[in-house]
Amino acid sequence: MSQDWTRLPEGLPVPQDDGACAHLVGRKVPKIALDSSGGGAVDLADQRGRTVVYVYPRIGQPGQPLPTGWDAIAGARGCTPESLGFAAAAQQFQEANVGLFGLSSQDRPYQTEAALRLKLPFLLLSDHELRFSHALSLPLFAVDGMTLIRRLTLVLKDGVIEHVFYPVFPPDSHAAEVLAWLQERA
């Protein structure tokens, strides 16, 4: 079991599109304040212009074991490489005038620690009560007593879901995939 969260191990199962996000395009995001790694709250319904929200199960923490069977759960592994990919591309999102957030079900202290450790130049949002996820019927899974959100990315335009990337694989190159999609529509 690899403990280097910055790289994807070989042989990860590839997630398949099960249709769990087919209902999302065209929906308004719910008006729900989400705790942020910056200490305040963000309501995605209030975001103007284009906003990218990459949703991930959970970022690993040094010294903590991976959840049971983590590498065998299709789409679970890769939250740190995905976040680092978005961090490396953050300037390009800013230049394109596109807002950028990460979102998972971990609480604010967990998100804040991850954002600081990884030096992320954008906010991580916490849906720890799963109110946002339930309101949109986002795909969830359970492991080791945790309910986690499956990896996906929402592209919002003035608070309405314009596009959904689901499933996302490989996560370490996903930021480039999202940027290419945005550039095609610029």
Backbone torsions as a table, in degrees:
resi	resn	phi	psi	omega
1	MET	NA	116.0	-178.4
2	SER	-73.7	134.7	176.4
3	GLN	-106.5	9.0	175.2
4	ASP	-88.5	95.8	-175.8
5	TRP	-72.9	-9.8	-177.7
6	THR	-81.4	-10.5	-179.1
7	ARG	-128.5	149.4	176.1
8	LEU	-86.2	131.4	175.1
9	PRO	-72.0	159.0	177.7
10	GLU	-68.1	152.4	169.5
11	GLY	75.6	19.9	177.6
12	LEU	-67.3	142.8	176.5
13	PRO	-67.5	140.0	-179.0
14	VAL	-88.8	125.4	179.2
15	PRO	-68.9	148.2	179.1
16	GLN	-109.2	150.0	178.3
17	ASP	-73.8	111.4	-179.5
18	ASP	-99.2	8.4	178.8
19	GLY	79.6	6.0	-174.0
20	ALA	-68.3	-11.1	179.0
21	CYS	-117.6	7.2	-175.6
22	ALA	-61.9	-23.2	-176.4
23	HIS	-86.2	-3.5	-167.7
24	LEU	-85.7	-35.5	-175.5
25	VAL	-61.6	130.1	-179.6
26	GLY	94.1	-9.9	-180.0
27	ARG	-83.4	143.7	172.0
28	LYS	-75.6	142.1	175.1
29	VAL	-75.9	146.9	-177.9
30	PRO	-69.2	149.0	178.0
31	LYS	-81.7	89.2	-177.9
32	ILE	-136.1	124.3	176.9
33	ALA	-75.9	124.0	179.4
34	LEU	-108.3	131.3	176.1
35	ASP	-58.7	142.2	-179.6
36	SER	-119.8	159.2	178.1
37	SER	-66.0	-13.2	177.7
38	GLY	-86.3	-2.6	176.8
39	GLY	101.8	-22.0	178.8
40	GLY	-97.8	-156.8	177.9
41	ALA	-127.6	152.0	178.4
42	VAL	-128.2	132.7	174.1
43	ASP	-109.6	110.0	-175.9
44	LEU	-64.2	-23.1	177.6
45	ALA	-66.0	-21.6	-178.3
46	ASP	-91.3	-4.4	-178.1
47	GLN	-73.5	131.8	179.2
48	ARG	-102.1	153.9	-177.8
49	GLY	74.2	-156.8	179.1
50	ARG	-89.8	140.0	177.6
51	THR	-137.2	134.2	175.7
52	VAL	-106.2	128.2	177.1
53	VAL	-122.7	105.2	176.0
54	TYR	-89.5	128.1	-174.4
55	VAL	-109.0	131.8	-174.4
56	TYR	-138.4	156.7	-178.9
57	PRO	-65.4	-59.7	178.9
58	ARG	-171.9	139.0	176.1
59	ILE	-83.0	132.1	178.2
60	GLY	-67.8	155.7	178.2
61	GLN	-118.8	133.0	177.6
62	PRO	-54.8	138.1	178.7
63	GLY	83.9	-5.9	179.4
64	GLN	-109.6	137.4	179.9
65	PRO	-70.1	154.6	173.7
66	LEU	-69.1	152.9	175.5
67	PRO	-59.2	157.2	-178.7
68	THR	-55.0	125.0	176.8
69	GLY	66.9	21.4	-172.9
70	TRP	-53.3	-46.8	-177.6
71	ASP	-69.4	-16.5	179.9
72	ALA	-91.4	-9.4	179.6
73	ILE	-86.9	114.1	-177.8
74	ALA	-56.3	123.0	177.1
75	GLY	85.3	-1.2	-177.6
76	ALA	-78.4	-48.0	-173.5
77	ARG	-76.3	139.2	173.0
78	GLY	123.7	12.7	-177.1
79	CYS	-66.7	-40.1	178.1
80	THR	-67.9	-49.3	177.1
81	PRO	-59.5	-36.6	178.2
82	GLU	-64.4	-46.4	180.0
83	SER	-62.3	-41.5	178.0
84	LEU	-65.6	-34.7	175.6
85	GLY	-63.8	-43.0	177.3
86	PHE	-68.4	-35.9	177.0
87	ALA	-62.5	-43.4	180.0
88	ALA	-64.7	-28.4	-178.1
89	ALA	-98.9	2.6	-173.8
90	ALA	-57.0	-38.1	179.8
91	GLN	-62.9	-38.4	178.6
92	GLN	-66.2	-38.1	176.3
93	PHE	-64.9	-42.1	179.7
94	GLN	-63.2	-44.2	179.4
95	GLU	-63.8	-29.8	177.1
96	ALA	-84.1	2.5	-179.0
97	ASN	59.1	42.3	179.5
98	VAL	-115.3	124.8	175.6
99	GLY	-68.7	152.7	-176.8
100	LEU	-140.3	128.8	176.8
101	PHE	-140.8	151.3	166.2
102	GLY	-104.6	152.4	-179.0
103	LEU	-146.2	135.2	172.6
104	SER	-150.9	-178.3	-178.5
105	SER	-90.9	4.3	177.1
106	GLN	-72.3	152.8	-177.7
107	ASP	-75.7	171.0	-176.5
108	ARG	-56.3	-47.3	179.6
109	PRO	-58.8	-39.5	178.1
110	TYR	-62.8	-47.1	-179.3
111	GLN	-64.4	-41.6	-179.2
112	THR	-63.3	-44.5	178.5
113	GLU	-60.8	-44.5	-179.2
114	ALA	-64.7	-44.8	-179.1
115	ALA	-61.6	-41.3	178.9
116	LEU	-69.3	-46.1	-178.4
117	ARG	-62.5	-40.7	-177.9
118	LEU	-88.3	-3.8	-180.0
119	LYS	56.0	49.0	-178.5
120	LEU	-77.8	129.1	-178.4
121	PRO	-88.4	25.8	178.1
122	PHE	-147.9	167.6	-177.2
123	LEU	-85.4	144.1	168.0
124	LEU	-99.6	136.2	-178.4
125	LEU	-108.1	144.5	-177.4
126	SER	-109.3	121.1	172.8
127	ASP	-109.5	50.5	-172.7
128	HIS	-63.8	-22.7	175.9
129	GLU	-94.2	-1.5	178.6
130	LEU	61.1	21.7	178.9
131	ARG	-65.9	-44.2	178.4
132	PHE	-63.9	-47.0	-179.2
133	SER	-61.7	-44.3	179.4
134	HIS	-67.7	-39.4	-179.0
135	ALA	-61.8	-33.3	178.9
136	LEU	-98.4	-1.0	-174.9
137	SER	54.0	48.7	176.4
138	LEU	-69.8	149.5	179.9
139	PRO	-70.8	131.6	-178.0
140	LEU	-120.6	162.7	169.8
141	PHE	-148.6	161.2	-177.4
142	ALA	-120.1	141.5	174.6
143	VAL	-154.8	135.7	177.7
144	ASP	48.9	39.6	177.5
145	GLY	79.2	2.1	178.3
146	MET	-102.7	140.1	170.1
147	THR	-101.2	120.7	-174.6
148	LEU	-121.0	156.2	180.0
149	ILE	-93.3	135.8	176.4
150	ARG	-66.6	150.7	-177.3
151	ARG	-67.1	127.0	177.0
152	LEU	-159.6	167.6	175.6
153	THR	-134.5	131.8	177.4
154	LEU	-103.0	131.1	169.1
155	VAL	-105.8	117.9	-178.6
156	LEU	-104.9	147.2	171.8
157	LYS	-131.7	111.2	-177.5
158	ASP	52.2	43.1	175.1
159	GLY	81.4	7.5	178.4
160	VAL	-116.5	138.7	-179.2
161	ILE	-73.3	114.8	-178.3
162	GLU	-91.8	-35.1	-177.0
163	HIS	-155.3	150.2	176.5
164	VAL	-129.1	129.6	169.9
165	PHE	-96.4	115.1	-179.9
166	TYR	-164.3	131.7	-9.7
167	PRO	-73.2	165.7	179.3
168	VAL	-109.1	119.5	176.3
169	PHE	-164.2	134.9	-7.3
170	PRO	-77.9	145.4	-176.1
171	PRO	-69.4	-25.8	-175.7
172	ASP	-70.2	-17.5	177.5
173	SER	-113.3	11.5	-174.8
174	HIS	-67.4	-35.6	-179.8
175	ALA	-58.2	-41.0	178.6
176	ALA	-64.7	-38.0	177.5
177	GLU	-62.0	-43.4	179.9
178	VAL	-67.1	-43.4	177.9
179	LEU	-60.2	-42.0	178.5
180	ALA	-61.4	-42.6	178.4
181	TRP	-61.1	-44.0	-179.4
182	LEU	-65.7	-41.4	-179.2
183	GLN	-64.1	-35.8	177.5
184	GLU	-64.0	-22.4	-177.3
185	ARG	-109.4	8.4	-178.1
186	ALA	-73.2	NA	NA
